[in-house]
Amino acid sequence: MSSVWPGYANLQRRDTGPPRPGRRRFFLAALTAAVAALAAGVVWALAGGPHRPGPACTGRVLTPASDVQAAISAAPPGTTFCFQAGTYHVSSLIPRPGDVLDGGGQAASLDGGHQAAFAVYGDATAPGPANVTIRGFVIRDFGTPLQHGAIQDLDGPGWLIEDNHITENAAAGVATGDFVRVLDNLIDDNGQEGFTAHGRGGLYQGNDIAYNNANLAVDPTWEAGGGKAWATRNLSFRFNNVHNNDGPGLWADTNNIGTTFYHNTVSSNWGPGIYEEISYNARIVGNTVAGNGMPSSPRGGQRLGWAWDAGIQLRESGSLSAASPLVISGNTVTGNYNGISLIQSPPGGCTAPGEGQYGPCHIQNVLVENNWITMSQGATGAYQDGAGNGVFTAQNNVFKNNHYCVPSASHPDDGHAGGWFAWDNGWMDFSAWQNSWLHQGGTFTVGRTCRP
């Protein structure tokens, strides 16, 4: 064990100036995603994929010459609207409960002209309209305020947002609430982030979330990149491809409980890949996480040093029960700035108003098992910067039966880590790591990539 690390203060968050949208085509996003997945040693298969042709629309026909809002307002709830091919210049469409807006397999485009704030707006009343479907559009160029989406619905439960290309909007692509299903969309080149998630029981599945917050237009340590979940309950991310975002990939920040990250591919993002922060009872299982926070990622990566910018990163998060730990299992973590980091920082735990809704903000009751972790630099382990040694000795954090692959048994001089493993306020080799009282089993291999 050597070189005790210095403490690092909590990252500061700040707002910045207006976002500047970038521009990518779907084929570029798909090609980059495929290359990233192959580099990680897997083939990523999107669950359906964006731009999947749906059944022919049967309902009220609209054309670009239609007054879309007047047609919606005049029809009974639960009407299906079939948008014919063309560009619709709309602003804050307010659907009625059960309405279906069908863009004909992305033949119809909703265009904000960089002036209209929202394409579809479900927050005009509280509660908003329930069980709305938005399917098969290109949705672009809306001047959404920061932390809002071109599709904005925090107040109406049960929305289905599927098979859309949501691109080049000023802030987020989508902002969602209770029991939403966001399925098989391409969400790219938005000015701040792909999504902002709230509420209970949401599902994001099969989406390609890429190239958001180009050129770090919005401070990614505040809220930008692939997207952020805030104060959600039982939210699931499944089979998404999240890549090349200028910020974290998938980020659950503050009072989220029961979040599931399952079989996502998260690669080449500016900051950490999967980031669980000040939240509870997550399950992070079966994901492929590669190349995050590295010089090859957008804008050269954050490269903040110490424990940060890991493929899978926890800060002040854990489980409320030792009998049901926060599980990080079956993930393939390859070539990130750090491997898997459990960070007890800052010393005060919950420090901002409203944090700690469900219990203490600690790294506690965390089980890291059966992962395949390949590191060319950085480390895997647990860290604290003044909170005390409980994260190592008393808070039931266990690494078990993981597989580690490195290029050399000796650690390179990367400027921020002094060994392949971090524990007990210092750096360790694999032998010392195995002898630590909560590190069980596993393998350590020099000269190859770890794969299941």
C-alpha positions, 0 to 999 in steps of 0.5 A: 500500500502506498501514497495516501491520496489527497481529499477532493471537495465535492464538485461544484455545479453552476449554470452557464450560457445558452446551449448550442445545438450540434448536428449529426445524422442517424447513420453517423450515430449508428456507425459510432455506436457499432464501433464502440460496442465492437471495441468493448468486445460485444455486439450491441443489438437495439431492441427494435431500434429507432425508425422502426415502421409501425402499423398503418395509422387509422384515424383523423388525417392531418396535413401540414396545412392543418391547424393541428391544435384546433383539430386536437381540441375539437376531437374527443379524448382518445382520438388518433391523429394521422400526420401525413408526410411533411413539416409541421410548424407547431408550438406546445401542442396540448393533447387530450387524454388517450390521444395518439399522435402518429407521424407515419414512421418519421415521415412527418416532422414537428419543427419549432423553427428555433422559436417555439419552446415545445413540440408537445406540452403535457404540463399546462394543467396538473394533472396533465393528460394521461396515456398520450402516445407520440409515435414516429416523428422527427422532432427538431429545432425547439427552443426548450428552456434548460432542464425541459424537453421538446416533449415535455410531460411531468404531470400526465402519467402513462405517456408512450414516446416511441420511434421518434428522432428527437434532435437539435432542440435547445435543451433536452429531447424529452422530459418525463414523469410518472409511468412513461415509456420512452421506447426505441427513439433516436435522441441526439444532438440536443443542446443540453441533454437527451432526457430529464426523467422524473416521477414513478415507474418510468421505462427508457428502453431501446433508445440511442442517446448520443452527441448531446451537449455538443462542445460542453455548451452547458456545464456537464457537472451541473446537468448535461450529457446523456441525461439525468434522473431526479427524484424518481422511483423505480425508474428503469433503463434497459437496452439503451445505447448511450454514447458520445455525449458531452457529460455523463452517460446515464446519471441518477442524481438525488433522491432516486430510489430503486433505479435499474440499469440493465443491459445498456451500452454506455460508451465514449461519454465525456464523464462517468458512464453510469453515475448513481449519486445521492440515491438509493437501492439501485441495480446496475446489472449486465451493462457494457461500459467502455471508454468513458472519461478518456482522452478519446471521448468528447472534448478529451474527457473530463479527467478530473483525477482521483476516483472520478469519471469511472465506468460505473460511479457511485457517490453518497449512494447505497442500499437502505438494507444490508439484506438487500444491497445495491448490486453492481453485477455482471457488467463489462467495464472496459478502458474507462478513466477509472473502473468502478468507484465508490465515493464517500464525499463530501464528509457531511453526506447529505449537504443540500436542502432536500437531499436524504429523502429516504435515509443517510447519504452514504456508500453503504450496503453495496455488493460489487460482484461478478464483473469483468473490469479491464483497466489501462489506467486508474483504479477500482475501489472505494474512496473517502475524503474526510468522511471517515473510514466507515466506507471501508470497515463498517458500511457493508461494502463488498467486492466479490468474484470480480475479474480484473485485466490490466496491461501490466502488473505494475501500475502506470504513472497516470497522474491520479492513481497509484495502484490498480485498487483503491481501499483504506485511504491508499493504493493496493496491488491484487494480493493486498486487495484479496487480503482486505477483509471485504474482497473475496475471490476473483481473478487478476490477469495481465495482458488481455481484455476481460470478457464474460 
